[in-house]
Amino acid sequence: MYKILILAGGYSNEREISLITAKSVTKELKKKRKYKLLIIEPDGNFIKKLRKFRPNLVFNLLHGRYGEDGYIQAILESEKVNYTHSGVLSSSLAIDKEISKKIFLKNNILTPPYFKFIFKNNLNFKNIINKIDKKLKFPVVFKPINEGSSVGVYITNRKNFKQNLLKLEKFKEILIEKYIPGREIQAAILGKKKLGIIELKPKRKFYDYKAKYSASARTKHLIPVNISKKNFNKVNRIAMKAHKLLKCRGVSRSDFRFYDNKFYLLELNTQPGMTSLSLVPEIAKFRKISFIQLIEEIIKDASINK
């Protein structure tokens, strides 16, 4: 029997989403009856449990820091066990929004202009506003350097500038990025395949944490996307290019804004959610790929890319 250790929970702000994802994936795998499953958290006994179970594969369903930033991947590498999704370097590059943006820009992938801001004592709000006026113009987006699921992301204007900035002081450093209006389009890649795209129409200001994971937020998911064939192919090509540049494995999801007939790549997620509200399973379903087929494709990819 093929043994899969499912790694979920963790210590990031996305702990609850990770547990929901693990529940969804486990439910599907149990239907096959050919897998022996063990769900554990990356706690102090993690290595001991891993070695005792001796899995054929670790299905990494952790989200955010310590789960998709290269940390847990480095541990799994040292234990010489196969695991799903991207490796150490790819994970650390993708979750760092500043480094990944530099890579995208260097390789002619359009991404919103930005600068990094480091919190220090005695914040000079006037100087920060002057820098935004000079480099970006309002509105802007505040976002932590290395969080996922839109944790701590705020669309900011002059009126709510101080309030939003102070909310992020705990992160020590953030990106201040030019706000790009337009359509929200997400593109999924699986291995060497372009899975497709989906458009989001959140009732909230943007596709934030609540819009992603709360049914009450009622974000509209539009698929197929009403877009020209030329632009459909273009956004898929950009997503694949970004996936390859960061040397990603398994699934990745690239988040775009489509404005003035241009695609702006906001970020690439190396471990997209796999819940009932998640986008990659929905894109796959439109391609006639069931949830269990998608999961087994991820397992197959991880087994090949040792």
ABEGO torsion letter per residue (X at the ends): XBBBBBBBEEABAAAAAAAAAAAAAAAAAAAAGABBBBBBBBBAAAAAAAAAAGBABBBBABBEBGAAAGAAAAAAAAAGBBBBEBBAAAAAAAABAAAAAAAAAAAGBBBBBBBBBBBBBGBBAAAAAAAAAAAAEOBBBBBBAABBGGBGBBBBBAAAAAAAAAAAAAAGBBBBBBBBBEBBBBBBBBEABBAEBBBBBBABABBBAAAAABAAAGBBBBOBBBBBAAAAAAAAAAAAAAAAAAGBBEBBBBBBBBBGGBBBBABBBABBBABAABAAAAAAAAAGBBAAAAAAAAAAAAAABX
